[in-house]
Amino acid sequence: MTTIALSLHILGAVIWVGGMFAIYVCLRPALATLSQPPDRLQLMRVVFGKFFPWVWLSIALLFASGYWVLFTVQGGFAFAGAHVHIMQGIAWVMALLYAWLYWGAWSDFREAVDGENWPQAGKDLDRIRKIIAVNLPLGLIVVVIGASGRWWT
């Protein structure tokens, strides 16, 4: 069961952090090749519409598997290494930022794109970009901690 939990934990991290990386570092700059802002905004509406449900699933997998391992394998918070506490703290910050993104900027962005209010959609997309610009480095830090923290002394 531990192997399954850890595998789900890794998959959740790869999907969420890898998705942010692909969108922010690869897709976002490539959008400049589309000449019309409505085309770019509609594409991002579709991309985020497909990606965000996977983020919710990833968050559920990460917290469920992480706490399962923490309490059944490691014996709880008292026996966990510093890396586990750091990972958990950053994970909560990331999840709260994502919730803020999802119920704020993403909700506003969908409404603006669906109403073809392109200037507002651009502003909302910039809010999403800024939140991802914070969450992506946090996610990369957590990945490094998750991969190396066990060997910290």
C-alpha beads as a LAMMPS data file, in Angstrom:
LAMMPS data file: protein, C-alpha beads

153 atoms
152 bonds

1 atom types
1 bond types

-500.0 500.0 xlo xhi
-500.0 500.0 ylo yhi
-500.0 500.0 zlo zhi

Masses

1 110.0

Atoms # bond

1 1 1 0.000 0.000 0.000
2 1 1 2.897 2.374 0.711
3 1 1 4.209 1.896 -2.813
4 1 1 0.803 2.779 -4.241
5 1 1 0.494 5.843 -2.010
6 1 1 3.959 7.093 -2.931
7 1 1 3.308 6.425 -6.621
8 1 1 0.062 8.424 -6.488
9 1 1 1.896 11.174 -4.622
10 1 1 4.556 11.391 -7.317
11 1 1 1.967 11.331 -10.108
12 1 1 0.031 14.145 -8.458
13 1 1 3.165 16.280 -8.212
14 1 1 4.246 15.543 -11.784
15 1 1 0.817 16.400 -13.201
16 1 1 0.412 19.644 -11.250
17 1 1 3.956 21.015 -11.346
18 1 1 4.708 19.647 -14.807
19 1 1 1.484 21.132 -16.132
20 1 1 2.309 24.539 -14.697
21 1 1 5.790 24.331 -16.202
22 1 1 4.470 23.358 -19.646
23 1 1 1.851 26.107 -19.644
24 1 1 4.026 28.871 -18.211
25 1 1 7.355 28.145 -19.877
26 1 1 6.286 26.596 -23.194
27 1 1 2.673 27.416 -24.094
28 1 1 2.571 31.006 -22.892
29 1 1 5.472 32.211 -25.070
30 1 1 4.151 30.193 -28.024
31 1 1 0.853 32.088 -27.850
32 1 1 2.628 35.106 -29.306
33 1 1 2.512 33.325 -32.675
34 1 1 -1.275 33.733 -32.694
35 1 1 -1.949 37.167 -34.114
36 1 1 -5.357 37.835 -32.586
37 1 1 -5.824 38.292 -28.829
38 1 1 -9.243 36.551 -28.923
39 1 1 -7.564 33.455 -30.396
40 1 1 -4.971 33.423 -27.600
41 1 1 -7.563 33.974 -24.897
42 1 1 -9.903 31.300 -26.243
43 1 1 -7.023 28.818 -26.473
44 1 1 -6.097 29.485 -22.846
45 1 1 -9.768 29.073 -21.878
46 1 1 -9.689 25.568 -23.371
47 1 1 -6.239 24.683 -21.978
48 1 1 -7.089 25.741 -18.437
49 1 1 -10.514 24.119 -18.720
50 1 1 -8.759 20.804 -19.412
51 1 1 -5.881 21.308 -16.953
52 1 1 -7.656 22.585 -13.836
53 1 1 -9.714 19.437 -13.136
54 1 1 -6.408 17.533 -13.201
55 1 1 -5.019 20.009 -10.663
56 1 1 -7.942 19.304 -8.319
57 1 1 -7.329 15.575 -8.682
58 1 1 -3.607 16.114 -8.088
59 1 1 -4.255 18.115 -4.925
60 1 1 -6.549 15.390 -3.607
61 1 1 -3.976 12.702 -4.423
62 1 1 -1.120 14.673 -2.893
63 1 1 -2.830 15.392 0.400
64 1 1 -4.470 11.978 0.759
65 1 1 -1.328 10.022 -0.085
66 1 1 0.981 12.360 1.820
67 1 1 -0.998 12.199 5.035
68 1 1 -1.530 8.456 4.632
69 1 1 2.240 7.909 4.447
70 1 1 2.864 10.401 7.244
71 1 1 0.507 8.688 9.695
72 1 1 0.755 5.015 8.706
73 1 1 4.404 4.715 7.721
74 1 1 6.214 7.533 9.486
75 1 1 4.189 7.485 12.708
76 1 1 2.864 11.052 12.542
77 1 1 4.230 14.563 12.716
78 1 1 6.466 13.898 15.713
79 1 1 8.515 11.370 13.744
80 1 1 8.619 13.160 10.396
81 1 1 11.762 14.870 9.203
82 1 1 12.014 18.604 8.666
83 1 1 11.624 18.078 4.931
84 1 1 8.126 16.631 5.446
85 1 1 7.048 19.657 7.490
86 1 1 8.490 22.051 4.904
87 1 1 6.847 20.133 2.055
88 1 1 3.495 20.138 3.825
89 1 1 3.674 23.870 4.591
90 1 1 4.502 24.798 1.022
91 1 1 1.825 22.409 -0.264
92 1 1 -0.848 24.195 1.775
93 1 1 0.308 27.566 0.452
94 1 1 0.187 26.206 -3.104
95 1 1 -3.276 24.710 -2.627
96 1 1 -4.613 27.964 -1.169
97 1 1 -3.102 29.966 -4.029
98 1 1 -4.679 27.569 -6.503
99 1 1 -8.081 27.850 -4.800
100 1 1 -7.767 31.643 -4.994
101 1 1 -6.823 31.365 -8.682
102 1 1 -9.657 28.936 -9.432
103 1 1 -12.515 30.735 -7.671
104 1 1 -11.233 34.209 -8.476
105 1 1 -9.203 34.871 -11.609
106 1 1 -10.229 31.689 -13.464
107 1 1 -13.916 32.255 -12.776
108 1 1 -13.628 35.872 -13.938
109 1 1 -11.555 34.838 -16.976
110 1 1 -14.136 32.253 -18.111
111 1 1 -16.908 34.800 -17.777
112 1 1 -14.966 37.433 -19.729
113 1 1 -14.007 35.033 -22.546
114 1 1 -17.516 33.600 -22.792
115 1 1 -18.866 37.176 -22.971
116 1 1 -16.161 38.135 -25.484
117 1 1 -14.929 40.896 -23.190
118 1 1 -11.368 40.607 -24.463
119 1 1 -9.765 43.476 -22.470
120 1 1 -11.117 42.058 -19.195
121 1 1 -10.149 38.516 -20.203
122 1 1 -6.588 39.735 -20.791
123 1 1 -6.468 41.295 -17.322
124 1 1 -7.849 38.109 -15.747
125 1 1 -5.340 35.970 -17.643
126 1 1 -2.556 38.186 -16.322
127 1 1 -3.824 37.547 -12.765
128 1 1 -3.694 33.804 -13.473
129 1 1 -0.162 34.185 -14.850
130 1 1 0.993 35.988 -11.706
131 1 1 -0.393 33.301 -9.411
132 1 1 1.232 30.558 -11.492
133 1 1 4.477 32.579 -11.393
134 1 1 4.419 32.116 -7.608
135 1 1 3.102 28.544 -7.520
136 1 1 5.491 27.120 -10.114
137 1 1 8.712 27.890 -8.202
138 1 1 7.069 26.694 -4.992
139 1 1 6.139 23.449 -6.753
140 1 1 9.659 22.992 -8.085
141 1 1 11.047 23.542 -4.586
142 1 1 8.669 20.927 -3.181
143 1 1 9.715 18.445 -5.868
144 1 1 13.374 18.937 -4.946
145 1 1 12.582 18.602 -1.247
146 1 1 10.515 15.481 -1.895
147 1 1 13.309 13.900 -3.893
148 1 1 16.193 14.869 -1.617
149 1 1 14.790 15.548 1.839
150 1 1 15.035 11.983 3.014
151 1 1 18.820 12.280 2.828
152 1 1 19.079 15.585 4.720
153 1 1 21.060 15.302 7.896

Bonds

1 1 1 2
2 1 2 3
3 1 3 4
4 1 4 5
5 1 5 6
6 1 6 7
7 1 7 8
8 1 8 9
9 1 9 10
10 1 10 11
11 1 11 12
12 1 12 13
13 1 13 14
14 1 14 15
15 1 15 16
16 1 16 17
17 1 17 18
18 1 18 19
19 1 19 20
20 1 20 21
21 1 21 22
22 1 22 23
23 1 23 24
24 1 24 25
25 1 25 26
26 1 26 27
27 1 27 28
28 1 28 29
29 1 29 30
30 1 30 31
31 1 31 32
32 1 32 33
33 1 33 34
34 1 34 35
35 1 35 36
36 1 36 37
37 1 37 38
38 1 38 39
39 1 39 40
40 1 40 41
41 1 41 42
42 1 42 43
43 1 43 44
44 1 44 45
45 1 45 46
46 1 46 47
47 1 47 48
48 1 48 49
49 1 49 50
50 1 50 51
51 1 51 52
52 1 52 53
53 1 53 54
54 1 54 55
55 1 55 56
56 1 56 57
57 1 57 58
58 1 58 59
59 1 59 60
60 1 60 61
61 1 61 62
62 1 62 63
63 1 63 64
64 1 64 65
65 1 65 66
66 1 66 67
67 1 67 68
68 1 68 69
69 1 69 70
70 1 70 71
71 1 71 72
72 1 72 73
73 1 73 74
74 1 74 75
75 1 75 76
76 1 76 77
77 1 77 78
78 1 78 79
79 1 79 80
80 1 80 81
81 1 81 82
82 1 82 83
83 1 83 84
84 1 84 85
85 1 85 86
86 1 86 87
87 1 87 88
88 1 88 89
89 1 89 90
90 1 90 91
91 1 91 92
92 1 92 93
93 1 93 94
94 1 94 95
95 1 95 96
96 1 96 97
97 1 97 98
98 1 98 99
99 1 99 100
100 1 100 101
101 1 101 102
102 1 102 103
103 1 103 104
104 1 104 105
105 1 105 106
106 1 106 107
107 1 107 108
108 1 108 109
109 1 109 110
110 1 110 111
111 1 111 112
112 1 112 113
113 1 113 114
114 1 114 115
115 1 115 116
116 1 116 117
117 1 117 118
118 1 118 119
119 1 119 120
120 1 120 121
121 1 121 122
122 1 122 123
123 1 123 124
124 1 124 125
125 1 125 126
126 1 126 127
127 1 127 128
128 1 128 129
129 1 129 130
130 1 130 131
131 1 131 132
132 1 132 133
133 1 133 134
134 1 134 135
135 1 135 136
136 1 136 137
137 1 137 138
138 1 138 139
139 1 139 140
140 1 140 141
141 1 141 142
142 1 142 143
143 1 143 144
144 1 144 145
145 1 145 146
146 1 146 147
147 1 147 148
148 1 148 149
149 1 149 150
150 1 150 151
151 1 151 152
152 1 152 153
